Amino acid sequence: MNANPLILDWPDADATARCAVAIGHNLQPGDVVLLNGTVGAGKTHFARALIQSLLSVPEDVPSPTFTLVQTYDTQSGEVWHADLYRITTDTEIDELGLTEAFDDAICLIEWPDRLGPLLPDDALNIDIAQDGNGRRAHLSWSDKKWENRLSKGVQHA
């Protein structure tokens, strides 16, 4: 990950959604966004806002807690939203087809620690923590593509 993470304060749910939209508009197939945080930190809210911003026709974006993966056809390509909280082995991840999706789809992964050795090196990592009534997000990455993409309005969203 980069040495200087980007730290963003999201005072409310709207600020979280604005940042998700700003990041979403710069995503391309093959991009992976890892969403870390405790239960209730705002991972699904962030993912839902991002996905809805990419849809040409509005639709419900449920949490994939029980389905594990939800897919969407969007203006930017296929989006996979995965919640790996209930995953216990790498075999289960293989069965989902998630590692193949890393190459061809935009992937939003909640509970990415469950990926273990399958964790993509070039992903954008977003750690979300509750901070008073709002949220604080630490964005980090190792692939230089994220520096350019995150400079496009994310800090001011």
MARVO-230326 format. One record per residue: x, y, z of N, C-alpha, C in turn. Coordinates in steps of 0.001 Angstrom, whole numbers, plus 524288, in hexadecimal, padded with zeros to 5 digits. Layout:
N
+-------+-------+-------+-------+-------+-------+-------+-------+-------+
!  n_px !  n_py !  n_pz ! ca_px ! ca_py ! ca_pz !  c_px !  c_py !  c_pz !
+-------+-------+-------+-------+-------+-------+-------+-------+-------+
!     X !     Y !     Z !     X !     Y !     Z !     X !     Y !     Z !
...
+-------+-------+-------+-------+-------+-------+-------+-------+-------+
END
This chain:
157
+-------+-------+-------+-------+-------+-------+-------+-------+-------+
!  n_px !  n_py !  n_pz ! ca_px ! ca_py ! ca_pz !  c_px !  c_py !  c_pz !
+-------+-------+-------+-------+-------+-------+-------+-------+-------+
! 80344 ! 7FB63 ! 80000 ! 80000 ! 80000 ! 80000 ! 80371 ! 804DC ! 80000 !
! 80133 ! 80936 ! 7FE8E ! 80450 ! 80DFB ! 7FE46 ! 805AC ! 80FF1 ! 803B9 !
! 809D3 ! 812F5 ! 80412 ! 80BB4 ! 814D0 ! 8091F ! 8084A ! 81929 ! 80B4C !
! 805A3 ! 81C0A ! 8080B ! 8027C ! 82074 ! 809CE ! 7FCC8 ! 81F8E ! 80863 !
! 7F9E4 ! 81CDC ! 80BB7 ! 7F467 ! 81BF5 ! 80A59 ! 7F15A ! 8210C ! 80A40 !
! 7ED3C ! 820FD ! 80758 ! 7E9A4 ! 82566 ! 8070C ! 7E5A9 ! 824AB ! 80B6B !
! 7E50A ! 82890 ! 80EC2 ! 7E15F ! 82839 ! 8131C ! 7DCF1 ! 82C0F ! 81217 !
! 7D82B ! 829FB ! 8122E ! 7D389 ! 82D19 ! 8111A ! 7CFBB ! 82CC9 ! 815AA !
! 7CD8B ! 83130 ! 81718 ! 7C97E ! 8314F ! 81B17 ! 7C438 ! 831B4 ! 8186E !
! 7C0C1 ! 82E32 ! 819DA ! 7BB6F ! 82E26 ! 817DE ! 7B7D3 ! 82F43 ! 81C78 !
! 7B613 ! 83423 ! 81D1F ! 7B2FB ! 83587 ! 821B3 ! 7AD94 ! 83303 ! 821DE !
! 7ABA1 ! 8314A ! 81D59 ! 7A66F ! 82EEB ! 81D40 ! 7A606 ! 82B23 ! 818A4 !
! 7A184 ! 8288F ! 81847 ! 7A0B0 ! 824B0 ! 81425 ! 7A101 ! 82721 ! 80EB4 !
! 79F38 ! 82BFD ! 80E2E ! 79F78 ! 82E96 ! 80915 ! 7A51E ! 82F69 ! 80752 !
! 7A886 ! 830C3 ! 80AEB ! 7AE0D ! 83181 ! 80997 ! 7B07C ! 82C5B ! 807E1 !
! 7AF09 ! 82823 ! 80A8B ! 7B0E9 ! 822F0 ! 80905 ! 7AF26 ! 821B5 ! 8037B !
! 7AA34 ! 822B1 ! 8025C ! 7A810 ! 8218F ! 7FD2F ! 7AA9E ! 824F1 ! 7F8FB !
! 7AB8A ! 829EF ! 7FA17 ! 7AE10 ! 82D5F ! 7F636 ! 7B380 ! 82B57 ! 7F4D0 !
! 7B669 ! 8299F ! 7F8A4 ! 7BBA3 ! 8278F ! 7F79E ! 7BB4B ! 82279 ! 7F47F !
! 7B794 ! 81F2C ! 7F5D4 ! 7B6D8 ! 81A47 ! 7F2F1 ! 7B5AF ! 81B5E ! 7ED2E !
! 7B25B ! 81F36 ! 7EC34 ! 7B107 ! 820AA ! 7E6D0 ! 7B5E4 ! 822AB ! 7E3F8 !
! 7B8F2 ! 82601 ! 7E68D ! 7BDAE ! 82824 ! 7E422 ! 7C186 ! 823CC ! 7E2CE !
! 7C23C ! 82017 ! 7E64C ! 7C5BF ! 81BB8 ! 7E536 ! 7C37D ! 81851 ! 7E0E8 !
! 7BE73 ! 81747 ! 7E12F ! 7BBE6 ! 813E8 ! 7DD56 ! 7BC6B ! 815C7 ! 7D7C6 !
! 7BC26 ! 81AD9 ! 7D705 ! 7BC6C ! 81CEF ! 7D1B1 ! 7C1D6 ! 81C63 ! 7CF45 !
! 7C5B2 ! 81B06 ! 7D25F ! 7CAFB ! 81A48 ! 7D058 ! 7CC92 ! 81488 ! 7D00A !
! 7C8FB ! 810FD ! 7D14B ! 7CA3E ! 80B72 ! 7D12E ! 7C9AA ! 8092D ! 7CBBB !
! 7CCCB ! 80528 ! 7CABE ! 7CCC3 ! 80269 ! 7C5B7 ! 7CCCF ! 7FC8D ! 7C6B9 !
! 7CAFB ! 7F96A ! 7C2DF ! 7CB4B ! 7F3C3 ! 7C392 ! 7D0E9 ! 7F21E ! 7C502 !
! 7D145 ! 7EEA2 ! 7C8BF ! 7D652 ! 7ECEA ! 7CABC ! 7D7E6 ! 7EFA7 ! 7CFC1 !
! 7D4EA ! 7F39F ! 7D15F ! 7D60B ! 7F660 ! 7D646 ! 7D377 ! 7F383 ! 7DAD4 !
! 7D655 ! 7F338 ! 7DF1E ! 7D452 ! 7F0BD ! 7E3D7 ! 7D4B2 ! 7F4AF ! 7E84F !
! 7D058 ! 7F557 ! 7EB19 ! 7D01F ! 7F8CB ! 7EF9F ! 7CEEF ! 7F55F ! 7F45C !
! 7D272 ! 7F583 ! 7F82D ! 7D1EC ! 7F267 ! 7FCEC ! 7CFB8 ! 7F5D9 ! 8013D !
! 7CB50 ! 7F44D ! 80369 ! 7C8A4 ! 7F763 ! 80766 ! 7C934 ! 7F4B7 ! 80CB4 !
! 7CC49 ! 7F713 ! 81015 ! 7CD4A ! 7F509 ! 81551 ! 7CA87 ! 7F85A ! 81957 !
! 7C8F7 ! 7F5F5 ! 81D94 ! 7C693 ! 7F8BF ! 821EE ! 7C338 ! 7F50F ! 82516 !
! 7C1EF ! 7F6B2 ! 829BE ! 7BEAA ! 7F383 ! 82D1F ! 7B911 ! 7F366 ! 82B15 !
! 7B5E8 ! 7F002 ! 82D64 ! 7B058 ! 7EFE6 ! 82C26 ! 7AE1E ! 7F550 ! 82D56 !
! 7AB46 ! 7F78B ! 8298E ! 7A8ED ! 7FCAF ! 82A47 ! 7AC6A ! 80146 ! 828E4 !
! 7B114 ! 80038 ! 826ED ! 7B4B2 ! 8047D ! 825AA ! 7B30A ! 80791 ! 820D7 !
! 7AFF5 ! 8053F ! 81D63 ! 7AE3A ! 807FF ! 818B3 ! 7B016 ! 80595 ! 813A2 !
! 7B221 ! 800D8 ! 813CF ! 7B41F ! 7FE3E ! 80F1F ! 7AFD4 ! 7FD7A ! 80B04 !
! 7AB62 ! 7FB5F ! 80CB5 ! 7A71C ! 7FA56 ! 8090C ! 7A4B8 ! 7FF6F ! 8071B !
! 7A449 ! 8034C ! 80A71 ! 7A23B ! 80869 ! 808C7 ! 7A5B3 ! 80AB4 ! 8047F !
! 7AACE ! 80A6C ! 80548 ! 7AE87 ! 80C50 ! 80164 ! 7ADD0 ! 80956 ! 7FC3E !
! 7ADC3 ! 80421 ! 7FC89 ! 7AD41 ! 800E8 ! 7F7D5 ! 7A815 ! 801F5 ! 7F50B !
! 7A3E1 ! 80259 ! 7F7FA ! 79EAF ! 8034B ! 7F5AD ! 79E99 ! 8087A ! 7F2B1 !
! 7A0B0 ! 80C9D ! 7F504 ! 7A0C5 ! 811BA ! 7F269 ! 7A415 ! 81189 ! 7ED79 !
! 7A884 ! 80EF0 ! 7EDC0 ! 7ABF2 ! 80E7E ! 7E934 ! 7A926 ! 80B98 ! 7E4CB !
! 7A6DE ! 8071F ! 7E605 ! 7A438 ! 803FB ! 7E203 ! 79FA7 ! 80700 ! 7DFAF !
! 79C67 ! 80954 ! 7E2F0 ! 797DC ! 80C35 ! 7E0E8 ! 7997F ! 810AC ! 7DD53 !
! 79DFF ! 81302 ! 7DE60 ! 79FC9 ! 8174D ! 7DB05 ! 7A16A ! 81571 ! 7D59E !
! 7A2A5 ! 8106C ! 7D514 ! 7A460 ! 80E4D ! 7D011 ! 79FF8 ! 80BCF ! 7CCE2 !
! 79B83 ! 80AFC ! 7CF4B ! 79725 ! 80877 ! 7CC96 ! 79474 ! 80C4B ! 7C8E7 !
! 79324 ! 80A87 ! 7C426 ! 79041 ! 80DED ! 7C097 ! 78A7B ! 80DFF ! 7C1FC !
! 78886 ! 809C1 ! 7C433 ! 78320 ! 80973 ! 7C603 ! 78359 ! 80821 ! 7CBD3 !
! 7810A ! 80B7A ! 7CF1E ! 7814B ! 80A7C ! 7D4C3 ! 77F0A ! 8051F ! 7D62E !
! 7818B ! 8028B ! 7D9DE ! 77F86 ! 7FD9E ! 7DBE4 ! 78134 ! 7FD06 ! 7E18F !
! 77E9F ! 7F97A ! 7E43C ! 77FEE ! 7F86F ! 7E9A9 ! 78564 ! 7F605 ! 7E9E9 !
! 78878 ! 7F7AC ! 7EDB1 ! 78DBA ! 7F58C ! 7EE78 ! 78DE4 ! 7F353 ! 7F409 !
! 78C5C ! 7EE53 ! 7F48A ! 78C46 ! 7EBFE ! 7F9BE ! 791BE ! 7EA8D ! 7FBA0 !
! 7923F ! 7E9E9 ! 800AE ! 79728 ! 7E7FE ! 802DD ! 797DB ! 7E24D ! 80141 !
! 79C87 ! 7E0D3 ! 7FFA2 ! 79D6F ! 7DB5F ! 7FE28 ! 79EF9 ! 7D7EB ! 802D0 !
! 79D5D ! 7D95A ! 80783 ! 79ED7 ! 7D665 ! 80C2A ! 79D65 ! 7D0A3 ! 80BAB !
! 798CA ! 7CF70 ! 809AB ! 7971D ! 7CA02 ! 80963 ! 797EF ! 7C795 ! 8040B !
! 797CC ! 7CAC3 ! 7FFE7 ! 798BF ! 7C8B0 ! 7FAA8 ! 79E93 ! 7C85D ! 7F97C !
! 7A1CA ! 7CB01 ! 7FC94 ! 7A781 ! 7CB6D ! 7FC17 ! 7A92E ! 7CF02 ! 7F7AB !
! 7A69E ! 7CE9B ! 7F30D ! 7A80A ! 7D1F4 ! 7EE9D ! 7A31C ! 7D3C3 ! 7EBD8 !
! 7A300 ! 7D8B9 ! 7EA80 ! 79EF9 ! 7DAF5 ! 7E719 ! 7A1E3 ! 7DD49 ! 7E271 !
! 79FD8 ! 7DC91 ! 7DDBA ! 7A24C ! 7DEDD ! 7D921 ! 79E89 ! 7E2B5 ! 7D692 !
! 7A0D6 ! 7E690 ! 7D3F2 ! 79DDC ! 7EABA ! 7D175 ! 7A053 ! 7EC01 ! 7CC3A !
! 79D12 ! 7ECD4 ! 7C844 ! 79EEA ! 7EED3 ! 7C341 ! 79E6B ! 7F4BA ! 7C382 !
! 7A2D7 ! 7F76D ! 7C30B ! 7A2D2 ! 7FD1C ! 7C393 ! 7A534 ! 7FFA2 ! 7BEC4 !
! 7A4F6 ! 804CA ! 7BEAA ! 7A746 ! 807DB ! 7BA6F ! 7AD29 ! 80712 ! 7BA1B !
! 7AF94 ! 805AD ! 7BE7C ! 7B543 ! 8050C ! 7BEB1 ! 7B700 ! 7FF66 ! 7BE19 !
! 7B348 ! 7FBDB ! 7BD6F ! 7B47A ! 7F64C ! 7BD07 ! 7B1DE ! 7F35B ! 7C17A !
! 7B2DA ! 7EE51 ! 7C1B2 ! 7B083 ! 7EB1C ! 7C5C3 ! 7B2E9 ! 7EC6C ! 7CB11 !
! 7AF98 ! 7ECD0 ! 7CF05 ! 7B153 ! 7EDD2 ! 7D45F ! 7AFD6 ! 7E916 ! 7D7B0 !
! 7B3A4 ! 7E729 ! 7DAA7 ! 7B2BF ! 7E2FC ! 7DE70 ! 7B328 ! 7E55D ! 7E3DA !
! 7AF27 ! 7E492 ! 7E6FF ! 7AF31 ! 7E65B ! 7EC72 ! 7AF12 ! 7E177 ! 7EFCF !
! 7B33F ! 7E08D ! 7F2B2 ! 7B3B0 ! 7DBD2 ! 7F5DD ! 7B426 ! 7DD30 ! 7FBA2 !
! 7B185 ! 7DA22 ! 7FECB ! 7B207 ! 7DA78 ! 80479 ! 7B40D ! 7D527 ! 80641 !
! 7B8EB ! 7D500 ! 807DA ! 7BB7D ! 7D012 ! 80916 ! 7BB50 ! 7CEB9 ! 80EE3 !
! 7B813 ! 7D16C ! 811DD ! 7B7E1 ! 7D098 ! 81781 ! 7B718 ! 7CAD5 ! 818F4 !
! 7B3C4 ! 7C816 ! 81609 ! 7B282 ! 7C2A6 ! 81753 ! 7B61E ! 7BEAC ! 814BA !
! 7BA0A ! 7C07E ! 811D0 ! 7BDB7 ! 7BCFA ! 80F2C ! 7C1A9 ! 7BAE1 ! 8131E !
! 7C2D1 ! 7B5D5 ! 812BB ! 7C69B ! 7B38D ! 8165F ! 7CB5C ! 7B123 ! 813B6 !
! 7CB06 ! 7B012 ! 80E90 ! 7CF78 ! 7ADA5 ! 80BDB ! 7D047 ! 7B014 ! 8067A !
! 7D51A ! 7AF9A ! 8048C ! 7D654 ! 7B16A ! 7FF3E ! 7D30E ! 7AE8B ! 7FB2A !
! 7D1B7 ! 7A9AD ! 7FC36 ! 7CEA3 ! 7A68D ! 7F88E ! 7C968 ! 7A924 ! 7F77B !
! 7C707 ! 7AB5F ! 7FB82 ! 7C203 ! 7ADFE ! 7FAD3 ! 7C292 ! 7B2B9 ! 7F738 !
! 7C6EA ! 7B56B ! 7F797 ! 7C7D9 ! 7B9F2 ! 7F436 ! 7C879 ! 7B82A ! 7EE91 !
! 7CB4A ! 7B3DF ! 7EDC3 ! 7CBE2 ! 7B1B0 ! 7E884 ! 7C694 ! 7B040 ! 7E62F !
! 7C32E ! 7AE00 ! 7E96C ! 7BE06 ! 7AC6A ! 7E78D ! 7BAB4 ! 7B118 ! 7E5E6 !
! 7BB97 ! 7B594 ! 7E843 ! 7B8B0 ! 7BA43 ! 7E6D4 ! 7BA6F ! 7BC7C ! 7E18F !
! 7BF29 ! 7BB28 ! 7DFD9 ! 7C144 ! 7BD55 ! 7DB07 ! 7C37F ! 7C2CA ! 7DBBF !
! 7C465 ! 7C43D ! 7E08E ! 7C616 ! 7C989 ! 7E1C4 ! 7CB73 ! 7CAD3 ! 7DF88 !
! 7CF23 ! 7C739 ! 7DFD1 ! 7D461 ! 7C86F ! 7DDE3 ! 7D460 ! 7C963 ! 7D801 !
! 7D0F0 ! 7C6C4 ! 7D52B ! 7D079 ! 7C7D0 ! 7CF85 ! 7CE1A ! 7CD3C ! 7CEA1 !
! 7CA7B ! 7CEBA ! 7D1FE ! 7C800 ! 7D3DE ! 7D181 ! 7CBED ! 7D845 ! 7D25A !
! 7D00A ! 7D74E ! 7D568 ! 7D405 ! 7DB4E ! 7D648 ! 7D65C ! 7DD31 ! 7D123 !
! 7D67C ! 7D9DC ! 7CD2C ! 7D8CE ! 7DB4B ! 7C827 ! 7D51A ! 7DE5C ! 7C4A7 !
! 7D001 ! 7DD35 ! 7C4FB ! 7CC52 ! 7DF35 ! 7C11A ! 7C824 ! 7E2E8 ! 7C327 !
! 7C785 ! 7E330 ! 7C83E ! 7C335 ! 7E63E ! 7CA7C ! 7C55F ! 7EA38 ! 7CE5E !
! 7C21A ! 7EDD6 ! 7CFCF ! 7C333 ! 7F145 ! 7D43A ! 7C15D ! 7EE3F ! 7D900 !
! 7C4C1 ! 7ED74 ! 7DCCB ! 7C364 ! 7EA53 ! 7E15E ! 7C3B2 ! 7ED8D ! 7E656 !
! 7BF78 ! 7ED68 ! 7E956 ! 7BF32 ! 7EFEB ! 7EE72 ! 7BED5 ! 7EB7F ! 7F26B !
! 7C2B6 ! 7EB16 ! 7F5CC ! 7C31C ! 7E69E ! 7F94F ! 7C2C9 ! 7E862 ! 7FF01 !
! 7BE9B ! 7E6C9 ! 801AE ! 7BE38 ! 7E7A5 ! 8074C ! 7C0A0 ! 7E2F1 ! 80A13 !
! 7C34B ! 7E3E5 ! 80E70 ! 7C60F ! 7DFEC ! 81172 ! 7CA55 ! 7DD59 ! 80E1D !
! 7CDB6 ! 7E06E ! 80B9F ! 7D1B3 ! 7DE45 ! 8081B ! 7D5D6 ! 7DAF3 ! 80AE1 !
! 7D636 ! 7DB56 ! 81006 ! 7DA08 ! 7D812 ! 812C9 ! 7D8F7 ! 7D24B ! 811D0 !
! 7D419 ! 7D0E8 ! 8106B ! 7D2B3 ! 7CB76 ! 80F61 ! 7D53A ! 7C96C ! 80A5B !
! 7D73D ! 7CD06 ! 8071B ! 7D9D2 ! 7CB66 ! 80244 ! 7DF1A ! 7C8CC ! 80343 !
! 7E184 ! 7CA0F ! 807A2 ! 7E6A0 ! 7C7C4 ! 808DD ! 7EA7D ! 7C89D ! 80475 !
! 7ECDC ! 7C46B ! 80273 ! 7F0CB ! 7C4EA ! 7FE57 ! 7EE8F ! 7C69A ! 7F90C !
! 7E972 ! 7C6B5 ! 7F88B ! 7E6FD ! 7C848 ! 7F39B ! 7E638 ! 7CE2F ! 7F33E !
! 7E7DD ! 7D101 ! 7F73E ! 7E752 ! 7D6B1 ! 7F76B ! 7EA5F ! 7D92C ! 7F2E8 !
! 7E7C4 ! 7DC32 ! 7EF7C ! 7EA8F ! 7DE94 ! 7EB16 ! 7EE52 ! 7E2E0 ! 7ECE2 !
! 7F2FD ! 7E2E9 ! 7EAB2 ! 7F705 ! 7E6B7 ! 7EC26 ! 7F5C3 ! 7EC43 ! 7EA5B !
! 7F2C7 ! 7ECC5 ! 7E620 ! 7F1EE ! 7F1E8 ! 7E3CB ! 7ECC2 ! 7F46B ! 7E56C !
! 7EA6C ! 7F282 ! 7E99B ! 7E550 ! 7F475 ! 7EB59 ! 7E5C7 ! 7F9A3 ! 7EE35 !
! 7E175 ! 7FC6F ! 7EE59 ! 7E0D8 ! 80108 ! 7F1A9 ! 7DE9F ! 7FF1A ! 7F6D0 !
! 7E145 ! 8004D ! 7FB06 ! 7DFA2 ! 7FEA0 ! 80034 ! 7DD1C ! 80341 ! 80303 !
! 7D843 ! 8027E ! 804D1 ! 7D585 ! 80696 ! 807B8 ! 7D415 ! 80467 ! 80D14 !
! 7D682 ! 80698 ! 81117 ! 7D549 ! 8052E ! 8167F ! 7D1A3 ! 80957 ! 818A2 !
! 7CCEE ! 807BB ! 81A32 ! 7C900 ! 80B55 ! 81C20 ! 7C84B ! 80A70 ! 821F9 !
! 7C88E ! 80EA7 ! 824F4 ! 7C7D3 ! 80E4D ! 82A9B ! 7C3F0 ! 81270 ! 82C63 !
! 7C0DF ! 8111A ! 83046 ! 7BD5F ! 814EE ! 8328E ! 7C0AC ! 818EB ! 83573 !
! 7BF36 ! 81DDD ! 834D5 ! 7C20D ! 82228 ! 83751 ! 7BDF3 ! 825F5 ! 83966 !
! 7BC78 ! 82542 ! 83E46 ! 7B827 ! 8285D ! 84059 ! 7B328 ! 826D6 ! 83D8D !
! 7B067 ! 82AAF ! 83B66 ! 7AB9F ! 82998 ! 83873 ! 7ACB5 ! 82884 ! 832B7 !
! 7B17C ! 82970 ! 83102 ! 7B2D8 ! 828AA ! 82B8B ! 7B67D ! 8240A ! 82AC2 !
! 7B94B ! 82446 ! 82675 ! 7BCF2 ! 82023 ! 8250D ! 7C222 ! 82298 ! 82374 !
! 7C645 ! 81FB0 ! 82434 ! 7CB67 ! 82133 ! 82239 ! 7CD41 ! 81CB2 ! 81EC4 !
! 7CEF2 ! 81E06 ! 81A0F ! 7D0BE ! 81A0D ! 8165C ! 7D68B ! 81ACE ! 8153C !
! 7D95D ! 8168A ! 8156D ! 7DEE9 ! 8166E ! 813FD ! 7DF42 ! 81375 ! 80ED9 !
! 7E0D3 ! 81634 ! 80AB9 ! 7E16A ! 813C5 ! 8059B ! 7E734 ! 812D2 ! 804AE !
! 7E88C ! 80E0B ! 8030F ! 7EDFF ! 80CC8 ! 801F3 ! 7EE41 ! 80930 ! 7FD34 !
! 7F2CC ! 80921 ! 7FAB2 ! 7F373 ! 80632 ! 7F5D7 ! 7F93B ! 80582 ! 7F4B9 !
! 7FA68 ! 801DE ! 7F136 ! 7FFCA ! 80132 ! 7EF75 ! 8004C ! 80259 ! 7E9A0 !
! 7FC0F ! 801DB ! 7E6B5 ! 7FC20 ! 802CE ! 7E114 ! 7FB72 ! 808B3 ! 7E015 !
! 7FEFC ! 80AF2 ! 7DD14 ! 7FEF0 ! 8109C ! 7DC1C ! 7FA03 ! 81290 ! 7D955 !
! 7F713 ! 80F03 ! 7D6D4 ! 7F24A ! 810B7 ! 7D423 ! 7EE83 ! 81376 ! 7D7E1 !
! 7EEB6 ! 811EE ! 7DCE7 ! 7EB0D ! 81427 ! 7E0A9 ! 7EC3B ! 819D2 ! 7E1E0 !
! 7F11F ! 81B65 ! 7E1AA ! 7F274 ! 820E2 ! 7E2B6 ! 7EF96 ! 8247C ! 7DEF4 !
! 7EFAA ! 8232B ! 7D9F6 ! 7ED0E ! 8264D ! 7D603 ! 7E722 ! 82618 ! 7D6B2 !
! 7E518 ! 82173 ! 7D782 ! 7DF6B ! 820E5 ! 7D7EE ! 7DD48 ! 82397 ! 7DCCA !
! 7E021 ! 8235A ! 7E10C ! 7DE40 ! 825C2 ! 7E5E7 ! 7DEE1 ! 82BA2 ! 7E5EE !
! 7E244 ! 82DA7 ! 7E285 ! 7E2EE ! 83348 ! 7E242 ! 7DE6C ! 835EC ! 7DF71 !
! 7DB14 ! 832E5 ! 7DCEF ! 7D6CB ! 8350D ! 7D9DB ! 7D1EE ! 83603 ! 7DD35 !
! 7D24E ! 83997 ! 7E0D7 ! 7CDC3 ! 83B57 ! 7E3BE ! 7CC62 ! 83840 ! 7E89B !
! 7CF42 ! 8342D ! 7E9E1 ! 7CDD3 ! 830F3 ! 7EE62 ! 7CE86 ! 833F3 ! 7F380 !
! 7D2A8 ! 836F2 ! 7F3EF ! 7D3A7 ! 839BB ! 7F8C4 ! 7CF9B ! 83E00 ! 7F9CA !
! 7CD12 ! 83FD0 ! 7F5AF ! 7C953 ! 84421 ! 7F64B ! 7C3A9 ! 84246 ! 7F5C3 !
! 7C2F3 ! 83D2B ! 7F594 ! 7BD9F ! 83B0D ! 7F4D6 ! 7BA3D ! 83C16 ! 7F99B !
+-------+-------+-------+-------+-------+-------+-------+-------+-------+
END
